[in-house]
Amino acid sequence: MYYQSNTEESARSPIGFVSDTVLMARVKSKFMSDDMVDDNEIHIKVRHGVVYLDGWVSDTYQRRMAEDLVRSIDGVGRVVSRLQISNPGTVFINPDIR
């Protein structure tokens, strides 16, 4: 005996399925409410639960924060980040570590 999942049924179950429109709204809301990420030059696309991030961020820290914010949203299946760094020499320094 073997188990074969019915992907069409499971993808449309109310518990696991979140529409792309809802995910887009959640991502935009998350970016707007977060002061740590400058999302002015980040372009967001959502397709079948996958969030695509394109555009520019100022440094590696901003890219990581943007990716982590999106991953923390319920319903996001995967994040594809194509964010470019506009200031590659910039290094984030945590003032609490000395």
URNOR-V20807 format. One record per residue. N is the residue number from 0. RES is the residue in three letters. D_FIRST is the distance of its C-alpha to the first C-alpha in whole Angstrom. Layout:
((N,RES,D_FIRST) (N,RES,D_FIRST))
This chain:
((0,MET,0) (1,TYR,4) (2,TYR,7) (3,GLN,10) (4,SER,13) (5,ASN,16) (6,THR,19) (7,GLU,21) (8,GLU,21) (9,SER,20) (10,ALA,24) (11,ARG,26) (12,SER,25) (13,PRO,28) (14,ILE,27) (15,GLY,26) (16,PHE,28) (17,VAL,32) (18,SER,34) (19,ASP,36) (20,THR,39) (21,VAL,38) (22,LEU,37) (23,MET,40) (24,ALA,42) (25,ARG,41) (26,VAL,42) (27,LYS,45) (28,SER,46) (29,LYS,45) (30,PHE,47) (31,MET,50) (32,SER,50) (33,ASP,49) (34,ASP,53) (35,MET,51) (36,VAL,50) (37,ASP,52) (38,ASP,50) (39,ASN,53) (40,GLU,52) (41,ILE,48) (42,HIS,47) (43,ILE,43) (44,LYS,41) (45,VAL,37) (46,ARG,35) (47,HIS,31) (48,GLY,31) (49,VAL,33) (50,VAL,37) (51,TYR,39) (52,LEU,42) (53,ASP,45) (54,GLY,49) (55,TRP,51) (56,VAL,51) (57,SER,54) (58,ASP,52) (59,THR,49) (60,TYR,49) (61,GLN,49) (62,ARG,46) (63,ARG,44) (64,MET,45) (65,ALA,44) (66,GLU,41) (67,ASP,40) (68,LEU,41) (69,VAL,39) (70,ARG,36) (71,SER,37) (72,ILE,37) (73,ASP,34) (74,GLY,32) (75,VAL,32) (76,GLY,29) (77,ARG,32) (78,VAL,35) (79,VAL,37) (80,SER,40) (81,ARG,43) (82,LEU,46) (83,GLN,49) (84,ILE,51) (85,SER,55) (86,ASN,57) (87,PRO,55) (88,GLY,57) (89,THR,57) (90,VAL,55) (91,PHE,54) (92,ILE,56) (93,ASN,55) (94,PRO,59) (95,ASP,57) (96,ILE,57) (97,ARG,60))
